[in-house]
Amino acid sequence: MASKASDVRPKITLACSECKERNYITKKNRRNTPDRLELMKYCPRCRSSKLHRETR
């Protein structure tokens, strides 16, 4: 069985770039997006849509 570290679709955490709160957990495909994921998502702490980046 494959280890979690070499998984093709690992679970990642998205953190708000403004307040650094980790709001979302999602999966990504490492083959399609090898760099860090950046998405505009709603941050409940900031109460607006902010850029969320992948954390390690």
CHARMM-style PDB file with segment names, atoms N, HN, CA, C and O in Angstrom:
ATOM      1  N   MET     1       0.820  -1.179   0.000  1.00  0.00      PROA
ATOM      2  CA  MET     1       0.000   0.000   0.000  1.00  0.00      PROA
ATOM      3  C   MET     1       0.870   1.250   0.000  1.00  0.00      PROA
ATOM      4  O   MET     1       1.936   1.267   0.616  1.00  0.00      PROA
ATOM      5  N   ALA     2       0.424   2.287  -0.682  1.00  0.00      PROA
ATOM      6  HN  ALA     2      -0.441   2.273  -1.182  1.00  0.00      PROA
ATOM      7  CA  ALA     2       1.200   3.525  -0.777  1.00  0.00      PROA
ATOM      8  C   ALA     2       1.149   4.300   0.535  1.00  0.00      PROA
ATOM      9  O   ALA     2       0.153   4.266   1.259  1.00  0.00      PROA
ATOM     10  N   SER     3       2.231   4.990   0.821  1.00  0.00      PROA
ATOM     11  HN  SER     3       3.040   5.018   0.233  1.00  0.00      PROA
ATOM     12  CA  SER     3       2.266   5.790   2.041  1.00  0.00      PROA
ATOM     13  C   SER     3       1.521   7.104   1.825  1.00  0.00      PROA
ATOM     14  O   SER     3       1.287   7.513   0.688  1.00  0.00      PROA
ATOM     15  N   LYS     4       1.155   7.756   2.917  1.00  0.00      PROA
ATOM     16  HN  LYS     4       1.345   7.424   3.840  1.00  0.00      PROA
ATOM     17  CA  LYS     4       0.417   9.016   2.825  1.00  0.00      PROA
ATOM     18  C   LYS     4       1.252  10.120   2.184  1.00  0.00      PROA
ATOM     19  O   LYS     4       0.706  10.987   1.502  1.00  0.00      PROA
ATOM     20  N   ALA     5       2.563  10.100   2.391  1.00  0.00      PROA
ATOM     21  HN  ALA     5       3.007   9.396   2.945  1.00  0.00      PROA
ATOM     22  CA  ALA     5       3.432  11.153   1.863  1.00  0.00      PROA
ATOM     23  C   ALA     5       3.514  11.112   0.342  1.00  0.00      PROA
ATOM     24  O   ALA     5       3.642  12.157  -0.296  1.00  0.00      PROA
ATOM     25  N   SER     6       3.445   9.934  -0.244  1.00  0.00      PROA
ATOM     26  HN  SER     6       3.341   9.085   0.274  1.00  0.00      PROA
ATOM     27  CA  SER     6       3.555   9.820  -1.697  1.00  0.00      PROA
ATOM     28  C   SER     6       2.194   9.655  -2.370  1.00  0.00      PROA
ATOM     29  O   SER     6       2.126   9.239  -3.526  1.00  0.00      PROA
ATOM     30  N   ASP     7       1.129   9.969  -1.673  1.00  0.00      PROA
ATOM     31  HN  ASP     7       1.184  10.306  -0.734  1.00  0.00      PROA
ATOM     32  CA  ASP     7      -0.215   9.849  -2.209  1.00  0.00      PROA
ATOM     33  C   ASP     7      -0.418  10.854  -3.350  1.00  0.00      PROA
ATOM     34  O   ASP     7       0.063  11.985  -3.271  1.00  0.00      PROA
ATOM     35  N   VAL     8      -1.128  10.446  -4.409  1.00  0.00      PROA
ATOM     36  HN  VAL     8      -1.519   9.528  -4.473  1.00  0.00      PROA
ATOM     37  CA  VAL     8      -1.352  11.320  -5.560  1.00  0.00      PROA
ATOM     38  C   VAL     8      -2.341  12.434  -5.198  1.00  0.00      PROA
ATOM     39  O   VAL     8      -2.196  13.565  -5.663  1.00  0.00      PROA
ATOM     40  N   ARG     9      -3.340  12.121  -4.377  1.00  0.00      PROA
ATOM     41  HN  ARG     9      -3.458  11.202  -4.000  1.00  0.00      PROA
ATOM     42  CA  ARG     9      -4.338  13.103  -3.971  1.00  0.00      PROA
ATOM     43  C   ARG     9      -4.314  13.286  -2.455  1.00  0.00      PROA
ATOM     44  O   ARG     9      -5.174  12.744  -1.761  1.00  0.00      PROA
ATOM     45  N   PRO    10      -3.345  14.041  -1.927  1.00  0.00      PROA
ATOM     46  CA  PRO    10      -3.265  14.207  -0.469  1.00  0.00      PROA
ATOM     47  C   PRO    10      -4.255  15.257   0.045  1.00  0.00      PROA
ATOM     48  O   PRO    10      -4.711  16.118  -0.708  1.00  0.00      PROA
ATOM     49  N   LYS    11      -4.578  15.169   1.334  1.00  0.00      PROA
ATOM     50  HN  LYS    11      -4.209  14.469   1.945  1.00  0.00      PROA
ATOM     51  CA  LYS    11      -5.393  16.191   1.979  1.00  0.00      PROA
ATOM     52  C   LYS    11      -4.512  17.397   2.257  1.00  0.00      PROA
ATOM     53  O   LYS    11      -3.390  17.257   2.744  1.00  0.00      PROA
ATOM     54  N   ILE    12      -5.023  18.580   1.947  1.00  0.00      PROA
ATOM     55  HN  ILE    12      -5.934  18.694   1.551  1.00  0.00      PROA
ATOM     56  CA  ILE    12      -4.279  19.809   2.223  1.00  0.00      PROA
ATOM     57  C   ILE    12      -5.171  20.755   3.024  1.00  0.00      PROA
ATOM     58  O   ILE    12      -6.396  20.636   3.001  1.00  0.00      PROA
ATOM     59  N   THR    13      -4.552  21.679   3.721  1.00  0.00      PROA
ATOM     60  HN  THR    13      -3.557  21.775   3.740  1.00  0.00      PROA
ATOM     61  CA  THR    13      -5.265  22.673   4.507  1.00  0.00      PROA
ATOM     62  C   THR    13      -5.073  24.035   3.865  1.00  0.00      PROA
ATOM     63  O   THR    13      -3.963  24.394   3.470  1.00  0.00      PROA
ATOM     64  N   LEU    14      -6.163  24.797   3.761  1.00  0.00      PROA
ATOM     65  HN  LEU    14      -7.064  24.506   4.082  1.00  0.00      PROA
ATOM     66  CA  LEU    14      -6.104  26.143   3.200  1.00  0.00      PROA
ATOM     67  C   LEU    14      -6.221  27.158   4.331  1.00  0.00      PROA
ATOM     68  O   LEU    14      -7.154  27.107   5.132  1.00  0.00      PROA
ATOM     69  N   ALA    15      -5.257  28.087   4.385  1.00  0.00      PROA
ATOM     70  HN  ALA    15      -4.499  28.129   3.734  1.00  0.00      PROA
ATOM     71  CA  ALA    15      -5.239  29.114   5.424  1.00  0.00      PROA
ATOM     72  C   ALA    15      -5.438  30.486   4.794  1.00  0.00      PROA
ATOM     73  O   ALA    15      -4.957  30.750   3.692  1.00  0.00      PROA
ATOM     74  N   CYS    16      -6.146  31.350   5.499  1.00  0.00      PROA
ATOM     75  HN  CYS    16      -6.536  31.136   6.394  1.00  0.00      PROA
ATOM     76  CA  CYS    16      -6.384  32.717   5.040  1.00  0.00      PROA
ATOM     77  C   CYS    16      -5.068  33.481   5.026  1.00  0.00      PROA
ATOM     78  O   CYS    16      -4.282  33.389   5.969  1.00  0.00      PROA
ATOM     79  N   SER    17      -4.826  34.235   3.955  1.00  0.00      PROA
ATOM     80  HN  SER    17      -5.464  34.310   3.189  1.00  0.00      PROA
ATOM     81  CA  SER    17      -3.571  34.983   3.846  1.00  0.00      PROA
ATOM     82  C   SER    17      -3.573  36.228   4.735  1.00  0.00      PROA
ATOM     83  O   SER    17      -2.509  36.766   5.041  1.00  0.00      PROA
ATOM     84  N   GLU    18      -4.746  36.689   5.152  1.00  0.00      PROA
ATOM     85  HN  GLU    18      -5.610  36.252   4.904  1.00  0.00      PROA
ATOM     86  CA  GLU    18      -4.840  37.879   6.010  1.00  0.00      PROA
ATOM     87  C   GLU    18      -4.673  37.524   7.488  1.00  0.00      PROA
ATOM     88  O   GLU    18      -3.767  38.029   8.151  1.00  0.00      PROA
ATOM     89  N   CYS    19      -5.549  36.651   8.006  1.00  0.00      PROA
ATOM     90  HN  CYS    19      -6.285  36.241   7.468  1.00  0.00      PROA
ATOM     91  CA  CYS    19      -5.547  36.352   9.445  1.00  0.00      PROA
ATOM     92  C   CYS    19      -4.865  35.031   9.783  1.00  0.00      PROA
ATOM     93  O   CYS    19      -4.713  34.712  10.962  1.00  0.00      PROA
ATOM     94  N   LYS    20      -4.451  34.255   8.786  1.00  0.00      PROA
ATOM     95  HN  LYS    20      -4.575  34.514   7.828  1.00  0.00      PROA
ATOM     96  CA  LYS    20      -3.728  32.984   8.945  1.00  0.00      PROA
ATOM     97  C   LYS    20      -4.559  31.870   9.586  1.00  0.00      PROA
ATOM     98  O   LYS    20      -4.003  30.869  10.037  1.00  0.00      PROA
ATOM     99  N   GLU    21      -5.872  32.033   9.631  1.00  0.00      PROA
ATOM    100  HN  GLU    21      -6.324  32.847   9.265  1.00  0.00      PROA
ATOM    101  CA  GLU    21      -6.717  30.983  10.190  1.00  0.00      PROA
ATOM    102  C   GLU    21      -6.914  29.881   9.160  1.00  0.00      PROA
ATOM    103  O   GLU    21      -7.142  30.154   7.982  1.00  0.00      PROA
ATOM    104  N   ARG    22      -6.826  28.640   9.611  1.00  0.00      PROA
ATOM    105  HN  ARG    22      -6.641  28.418  10.569  1.00  0.00      PROA
ATOM    106  CA  ARG    22      -6.983  27.490   8.717  1.00  0.00      PROA
ATOM    107  C   ARG    22      -8.453  27.112   8.653  1.00  0.00      PROA
ATOM    108  O   ARG    22      -8.990  26.510   9.584  1.00  0.00      PROA
ATOM    109  N   ASN    23      -9.102  27.469   7.546  1.00  0.00      PROA
ATOM    110  HN  ASN    23      -8.666  27.957   6.790  1.00  0.00      PROA
ATOM    111  CA  ASN    23     -10.550  27.350   7.430  1.00  0.00      PROA
ATOM    112  C   ASN    23     -11.023  26.138   6.648  1.00  0.00      PROA
ATOM    113  O   ASN    23     -12.102  25.618   6.932  1.00  0.00      PROA
ATOM    114  N   TYR    24     -10.261  25.674   5.680  1.00  0.00      PROA
ATOM    115  HN  TYR    24      -9.385  26.097   5.449  1.00  0.00      PROA
ATOM    116  CA  TYR    24     -10.744  24.643   4.765  1.00  0.00      PROA
ATOM    117  C   TYR    24      -9.760  23.487   4.654  1.00  0.00      PROA
ATOM    118  O   TYR    24      -8.546  23.680   4.711  1.00  0.00      PROA
ATOM    119  N   ILE    25     -10.306  22.274   4.493  1.00  0.00      PROA
ATOM    120  HN  ILE    25     -11.292  22.117   4.446  1.00  0.00      PROA
ATOM    121  CA  ILE    25      -9.516  21.077   4.205  1.00  0.00      PROA
ATOM    122  C   ILE    25     -10.041  20.525   2.891  1.00  0.00      PROA
ATOM    123  O   ILE    25     -11.248  20.349   2.727  1.00  0.00      PROA
ATOM    124  N   THR    26      -9.139  20.251   1.954  1.00  0.00      PROA
ATOM    125  HN  THR    26      -8.159  20.394   2.088  1.00  0.00      PROA
ATOM    126  CA  THR    26      -9.533  19.754   0.640  1.00  0.00      PROA
ATOM    127  C   THR    26      -8.466  18.798   0.129  1.00  0.00      PROA
ATOM    128  O   THR    26      -7.459  18.566   0.798  1.00  0.00      PROA
ATOM    129  N   LYS    27      -8.689  18.250  -1.049  1.00  0.00      PROA
ATOM    130  HN  LYS    27      -9.507  18.439  -1.592  1.00  0.00      PROA
ATOM    131  CA  LYS    27      -7.715  17.369  -1.688  1.00  0.00      PROA
ATOM    132  C   LYS    27      -7.254  18.015  -2.980  1.00  0.00      PROA
ATOM    133  O   LYS    27      -7.997  18.771  -3.607  1.00  0.00      PROA
ATOM    134  N   LYS    28      -6.025  17.714  -3.376  1.00  0.00      PROA
ATOM    135  HN  LYS    28      -5.422  17.099  -2.867  1.00  0.00      PROA
ATOM    136  CA  LYS    28      -5.537  18.200  -4.661  1.00  0.00      PROA
ATOM    137  C   LYS    28      -4.759  17.095  -5.346  1.00  0.00      PROA
ATOM    138  O   LYS    28      -4.256  16.176  -4.698  1.00  0.00      PROA
ATOM    139  N   ASN    29      -4.665  17.195  -6.659  1.00  0.00      PROA
ATOM    140  HN  ASN    29      -5.073  17.941  -7.184  1.00  0.00      PROA
ATOM    141  CA  ASN    29      -3.910  16.237  -7.446  1.00  0.00      PROA
ATOM    142  C   ASN    29      -2.493  16.783  -7.627  1.00  0.00      PROA
ATOM    143  O   ASN    29      -2.312  17.841  -8.229  1.00  0.00      PROA
ATOM    144  N   ARG    30      -1.496  16.076  -7.114  1.00  0.00      PROA
ATOM    145  HN  ARG    30      -1.643  15.217  -6.625  1.00  0.00      PROA
ATOM    146  CA  ARG    30      -0.111  16.547  -7.187  1.00  0.00      PROA
ATOM    147  C   ARG    30       0.435  16.572  -8.608  1.00  0.00      PROA
ATOM    148  O   ARG    30       1.309  17.382  -8.919  1.00  0.00      PROA
ATOM    149  N   ARG    31      -0.060  15.706  -9.463  1.00  0.00      PROA
ATOM    150  HN  ARG    31      -0.770  15.048  -9.210  1.00  0.00      PROA
ATOM    151  CA  ARG    31       0.437  15.669 -10.847  1.00  0.00      PROA
ATOM    152  C   ARG    31      -0.029  16.889 -11.636  1.00  0.00      PROA
ATOM    153  O   ARG    31       0.721  17.417 -12.457  1.00  0.00      PROA
ATOM    154  N   ASN    32      -1.253  17.340 -11.397  1.00  0.00      PROA
ATOM    155  HN  ASN    32      -1.863  16.912 -10.731  1.00  0.00      PROA
ATOM    156  CA  ASN    32      -1.784  18.498 -12.123  1.00  0.00      PROA
ATOM    157  C   ASN    32      -1.324  19.824 -11.526  1.00  0.00      PROA
ATOM    158  O   ASN    32      -1.056  20.774 -12.263  1.00  0.00      PROA
ATOM    159  N   THR    33      -1.229  19.897 -10.207  1.00  0.00      PROA
ATOM    160  HN  THR    33      -1.446  19.125  -9.609  1.00  0.00      PROA
ATOM    161  CA  THR    33      -0.835  21.138  -9.524  1.00  0.00      PROA
ATOM    162  C   THR    33       0.291  20.849  -8.541  1.00  0.00      PROA
ATOM    163  O   THR    33       0.031  20.655  -7.353  1.00  0.00      PROA
ATOM    164  N   PRO    34       1.542  20.817  -9.009  1.00  0.00      PROA
ATOM    165  CA  PRO    34       2.656  20.525  -8.105  1.00  0.00      PROA
ATOM    166  C   PRO    34       2.981  21.676  -7.152  1.00  0.00      PROA
ATOM    167  O   PRO    34       3.507  21.444  -6.064  1.00  0.00      PROA
ATOM    168  N   ASP    35       2.670  22.930  -7.553  1.00  0.00      PROA
ATOM    169  HN  ASP    35       2.242  23.119  -8.438  1.00  0.00      PROA
ATOM    170  CA  ASP    35       2.950  24.059  -6.672  1.00  0.00      PROA
ATOM    171  C   ASP    35       1.804  24.244  -5.671  1.00  0.00      PROA
ATOM    172  O   ASP    35       0.800  23.535  -5.729  1.00  0.00      PROA
ATOM    173  N   ARG    36       1.962  25.188  -4.768  1.00  0.00      PROA
ATOM    174  HN  ARG    36       2.777  25.765  -4.720  1.00  0.00      PROA
ATOM    175  CA  ARG    36       0.957  25.400  -3.727  1.00  0.00      PROA
ATOM    176  C   ARG    36      -0.332  25.979  -4.300  1.00  0.00      PROA
ATOM    177  O   ARG    36      -0.309  26.830  -5.189  1.00  0.00      PROA
ATOM    178  N   LEU    37      -1.442  25.504  -3.777  1.00  0.00      PROA
ATOM    179  HN  LEU    37      -1.461  24.813  -3.055  1.00  0.00      PROA
ATOM    180  CA  LEU    37      -2.763  25.900  -4.250  1.00  0.00      PROA
ATOM    181  C   LEU    37      -3.161  27.246  -3.641  1.00  0.00      PROA
ATOM    182  O   LEU    37      -2.929  27.485  -2.456  1.00  0.00      PROA
ATOM    183  N   GLU    38      -3.761  28.128  -4.453  1.00  0.00      PROA
ATOM    184  HN  GLU    38      -3.949  27.934  -5.416  1.00  0.00      PROA
ATOM    185  CA  GLU    38      -4.263  29.423  -3.994  1.00  0.00      PROA
ATOM    186  C   GLU    38      -5.676  29.603  -4.528  1.00  0.00      PROA
ATOM    187  O   GLU    38      -5.894  29.561  -5.738  1.00  0.00      PROA
ATOM    188  N   LEU    39      -6.641  29.804  -3.625  1.00  0.00      PROA
ATOM    189  HN  LEU    39      -6.464  29.838  -2.641  1.00  0.00      PROA
ATOM    190  CA  LEU    39      -8.038  29.961  -4.008  1.00  0.00      PROA
ATOM    191  C   LEU    39      -8.664  31.121  -3.249  1.00  0.00      PROA
ATOM    192  O   LEU    39      -8.301  31.396  -2.106  1.00  0.00      PROA
ATOM    193  N   MET    40      -9.610  31.800  -3.894  1.00  0.00      PROA
ATOM    194  HN  MET    40      -9.906  31.577  -4.823  1.00  0.00      PROA
ATOM    195  CA  MET    40     -10.404  32.817  -3.208  1.00  0.00      PROA
ATOM    196  C   MET    40     -11.552  32.097  -2.502  1.00  0.00      PROA
ATOM    197  O   MET    40     -12.409  31.494  -3.148  1.00  0.00      PROA
ATOM    198  N   LYS    41     -11.559  32.168  -1.174  1.00  0.00      PROA
ATOM    199  HN  LYS    41     -10.863  32.658  -0.649  1.00  0.00      PROA
ATOM    200  CA  LYS    41     -12.587  31.511  -0.372  1.00  0.00      PROA
ATOM    201  C   LYS    41     -13.085  32.494   0.683  1.00  0.00      PROA
ATOM    202  O   LYS    41     -12.435  33.498   0.974  1.00  0.00      PROA
ATOM    203  N   TYR    42     -14.246  32.187   1.248  1.00  0.00      PROA
ATOM    204  HN  TYR    42     -14.774  31.371   1.012  1.00  0.00      PROA
ATOM    205  CA  TYR    42     -14.813  33.025   2.299  1.00  0.00      PROA
ATOM    206  C   TYR    42     -14.146  32.719   3.637  1.00  0.00      PROA
ATOM    207  O   TYR    42     -14.030  31.558   4.031  1.00  0.00      PROA
ATOM    208  N   CYS    43     -13.713  33.762   4.325  1.00  0.00      PROA
ATOM    209  HN  CYS    43     -13.807  34.705   4.004  1.00  0.00      PROA
ATOM    210  CA  CYS    43     -13.115  33.618   5.653  1.00  0.00      PROA
ATOM    211  C   CYS    43     -14.119  34.128   6.683  1.00  0.00      PROA
ATOM    212  O   CYS    43     -14.445  35.315   6.675  1.00  0.00      PROA
ATOM    213  N   PRO    44     -14.621  33.263   7.573  1.00  0.00      PROA
ATOM    214  CA  PRO    44     -15.601  33.718   8.564  1.00  0.00      PROA
ATOM    215  C   PRO    44     -15.021  34.684   9.597  1.00  0.00      PROA
ATOM    216  O   PRO    44     -15.756  35.493  10.163  1.00  0.00      PROA
ATOM    217  N   ARG    45     -13.746  34.611   9.842  1.00  0.00      PROA
ATOM    218  HN  ARG    45     -13.149  33.953   9.383  1.00  0.00      PROA
ATOM    219  CA  ARG    45     -13.117  35.512  10.810  1.00  0.00      PROA
ATOM    220  C   ARG    45     -12.990  36.931  10.241  1.00  0.00      PROA
ATOM    221  O   ARG    45     -13.223  37.910  10.950  1.00  0.00      PROA
ATOM    222  N   CYS    46     -12.621  37.035   8.959  1.00  0.00      PROA
ATOM    223  HN  CYS    46     -12.431  36.240   8.383  1.00  0.00      PROA
ATOM    224  CA  CYS    46     -12.518  38.344   8.286  1.00  0.00      PROA
ATOM    225  C   CYS    46     -13.869  38.829   7.770  1.00  0.00      PROA
ATOM    226  O   CYS    46     -14.048  40.014   7.492  1.00  0.00      PROA
ATOM    227  N   ARG    47     -14.811  37.909   7.645  1.00  0.00      PROA
ATOM    228  HN  ARG    47     -14.666  36.945   7.870  1.00  0.00      PROA
ATOM    229  CA  ARG    47     -16.158  38.175   7.127  1.00  0.00      PROA
ATOM    230  C   ARG    47     -16.157  38.692   5.694  1.00  0.00      PROA
ATOM    231  O   ARG    47     -16.969  39.542   5.329  1.00  0.00      PROA
ATOM    232  N   SER    48     -15.234  38.168   4.886  1.00  0.00      PROA
ATOM    233  HN  SER    48     -14.575  37.477   5.183  1.00  0.00      PROA
ATOM    234  CA  SER    48     -15.203  38.505   3.459  1.00  0.00      PROA
ATOM    235  C   SER    48     -14.403  37.441   2.720  1.00  0.00      PROA
ATOM    236  O   SER    48     -13.768  36.585   3.338  1.00  0.00      PROA
ATOM    237  N   SER    49     -14.439  37.502   1.409  1.00  0.00      PROA
ATOM    238  HN  SER    49     -14.954  38.197   0.908  1.00  0.00      PROA
ATOM    239  CA  SER    49     -13.680  36.556   0.595  1.00  0.00      PROA
ATOM    240  C   SER    49     -12.235  37.013   0.515  1.00  0.00      PROA
ATOM    241  O   SER    49     -11.952  38.143   0.116  1.00  0.00      PROA
ATOM    242  N   LYS    50     -11.331  36.135   0.895  1.00  0.00      PROA
ATOM    243  HN  LYS    50     -11.561  35.217   1.220  1.00  0.00      PROA
ATOM    244  CA  LYS    50      -9.896  36.439   0.904  1.00  0.00      PROA
ATOM    245  C   LYS    50      -9.154  35.315   0.204  1.00  0.00      PROA
ATOM    246  O   LYS    50      -9.703  34.236  -0.019  1.00  0.00      PROA
ATOM    247  N   LEU    51      -7.914  35.576  -0.137  1.00  0.00      PROA
ATOM    248  HN  LEU    51      -7.468  36.452   0.044  1.00  0.00      PROA
ATOM    249  CA  LEU    51      -7.068  34.567  -0.753  1.00  0.00      PROA
ATOM    250  C   LEU    51      -6.650  33.544   0.304  1.00  0.00      PROA
ATOM    251  O   LEU    51      -6.134  33.911   1.360  1.00  0.00      PROA
ATOM    252  N   HSD    52      -6.876  32.266   0.016  1.00  0.00      PROA
ATOM    253  HN  HSD    52      -7.295  31.968  -0.842  1.00  0.00      PROA
ATOM    254  CA  HSD    52      -6.471  31.175   0.904  1.00  0.00      PROA
ATOM    255  C   HSD    52      -5.357  30.395   0.226  1.00  0.00      PROA
ATOM    256  O   HSD    52      -5.465  30.043  -0.949  1.00  0.00      PROA
ATOM    257  N   ARG    53      -4.283  30.122   0.970  1.00  0.00      PROA
ATOM    258  HN  ARG    53      -4.195  30.407   1.924  1.00  0.00      PROA
ATOM    259  CA  ARG    53      -3.130  29.404   0.436  1.00  0.00      PROA
ATOM    260  C   ARG    53      -2.975  28.064   1.126  1.00  0.00      PROA
ATOM    261  O   ARG    53      -3.386  27.878   2.272  1.00  0.00      PROA
ATOM    262  N   GLU    54      -2.377  27.143   0.405  1.00  0.00      PROA
ATOM    263  HN  GLU    54      -2.044  27.294  -0.526  1.00  0.00      PROA
ATOM    264  CA  GLU    54      -2.104  25.808   0.943  1.00  0.00      PROA
ATOM    265  C   GLU    54      -1.014  25.895   2.017  1.00  0.00      PROA
ATOM    266  O   GLU    54       0.011  26.550   1.828  1.00  0.00      PROA
ATOM    267  N   THR    55      -1.256  25.226   3.142  1.00  0.00      PROA
ATOM    268  HN  THR    55      -2.089  24.694   3.295  1.00  0.00      PROA
ATOM    269  CA  THR    55      -0.257  25.150   4.211  1.00  0.00      PROA
ATOM    270  C   THR    55       0.276  23.734   4.279  1.00  0.00      PROA
ATOM    271  O   THR    55      -0.354  22.800   3.782  1.00  0.00      PROA
ATOM    272  N   ARG    56       1.436  23.574   4.894  1.00  0.00      PROA
ATOM    273  HN  ARG    56       1.948  24.332   5.298  1.00  0.00      PROA
ATOM    274  CA  ARG    56       2.046  22.251   4.982  1.00  0.00      PROA
ATOM    275  C   ARG    56       1.915  21.696   6.372  1.00  0.00      PROA
ATOM    276  OT1 ARG    56       2.372  20.584   6.639  1.00  0.00      PROA
TER     277      ARG     56
END
